């Protein structure tokens, strides 16, 4: 089971927007295999932060690392 109590709120909101829902016990319920894989990558990055092997910063935070793409560095 995956619990999100110690996750970055941005990561949780992104997963909820992608169709992930909460079960009554607080674990995640996935819409499809792609969202489950994404949630597992987010979980792995948050474990790296907890272990101290990854230090997030403004342009390279937990969600950016889990998605595998860079933040847009210039103004929009």
ABEGO torsion letter per residue (X at the ends): XBBAAABBAAAAAAAAAAGBBBBAAGBBBBABAAAAAAAAAAAAAAAAAAAGABBBBAABBAAAAAAGBBBBABBX
